[in-house]
Amino acid sequence: MSKRQSETHIPAVGEGKRGVEGHIGYLLRQAYAVHRSRLEQALQPLGLTLPQFSVLTMLSAYPGIAGADLARLSLLTPQTICVILNNLEKAGFIRRSAHPVHRRAQCIELSSAGLLMLKNCKQRVELVEQILLKGVPAKEEEVVRRWLVQLAMTDAMPMSEPR
């Protein structure tokens, strides 16, 4: 490596390819990395990880859900969900029971301790999201939300030729 290469200026966030000139996918990843770090810092004092928070959130929204469906909703692998559920159960945040129809499946729901933990987590996460959306007018937030959902929905659509 030449001296010139080792002295290459790495642009700050917002500069060069890390700014509006960058690829949209990179910019999404860059923004997510900052947001994830903030969320992890907010949840850390409560002793919960971001994936654990995601699982608690989905269990609150869809009580009694099976583990495989929970993995899909939480954007995690079934193996990761298994570890997370074991840890949440040991902490007393969830209860498991036999599925009324499918013998091998389990229904999973939040315990009262899990509901309280989720409430505390949501307060912290809401503050992080307020920072994320600071200065974004409500109409623009709505456009961004629709765009993000549309991006996620395109996963099921076939790729088309470039424009």
C-alpha positions, 0 to 999 in steps of 0.5 A, spaced: 500 500 500 502 506 498 503 512 502 498 516 498 493 510 499 494 510 506 492 517 507 486 517 503 480 521 506 474 517 509 468 521 508 464 523 514 457 521 514 453 526 509 459 527 505 461 523 498 458 516 497 456 517 504 451 523 502 446 524 497 451 521 492 451 514 495 447 508 493 440 508 496 441 501 499 448 503 502 444 510 505 439 505 508 444 501 511 448 507 514 441 510 517 439 503 520 446 502 523 445 509 527 438 507 529 440 500 531 446 503 535 441 508 539 436 502 540 441 498 543 443 503 547 436 505 550 435 498 551 441 496 555 440 499 561 434 494 562 438 488 560 434 487 553 437 486 546 434 489 540 432 482 538 428 480 544 425 487 544 422 485 537 420 478 540 416 481 546 413 486 541 410 481 536 408 477 542 404 483 544 401 484 538 400 477 536 398 473 543 399 465 542 403 465 536 407 459 534 415 460 534 415 459 526 411 465 525 414 469 530 421 468 527 418 470 520 414 476 524 421 478 528 425 477 521 429 472 525 431 465 524 428 459 527 434 457 531 435 465 534 428 465 536 429 458 540 435 461 544 431 468 545 425 464 547 429 460 552 432 466 555 425 470 555 422 464 559 428 464 564 427 471 565 419 470 566 417 474 561 413 469 557 409 463 558 409 457 553 403 452 552 401 447 548 397 449 541 390 447 542 390 443 535 397 442 533 401 437 538 408 439 536 407 447 536 407 451 542 403 458 543 407 463 546 404 469 550 407 475 555 407 474 562 405 480 567 413 481 567 413 481 560 408 486 559 411 490 564 418 490 561 415 491 554 412 497 557 418 500 559 422 498 553 417 502 549 418 508 553 425 508 551 424 506 544 419 511 543 424 517 545 429 514 540 424 514 534 422 521 536 429 523 535 429 519 528 423 523 526 425 530 529 424 535 523 420 531 519 413 533 517 407 528 518 406 528 511 413 526 509 413 521 515 407 518 512 411 518 505 417 515 508 413 509 512 409 508 505 415 507 501 419 503 507 413 498 507 413 498 499 420 496 499 419 490 504 413 488 499 417 488 493 421 482 496 415 477 493 415 481 487 420 478 481 425 483 479 424 487 473 429 490 468 433 496 470 430 502 467 
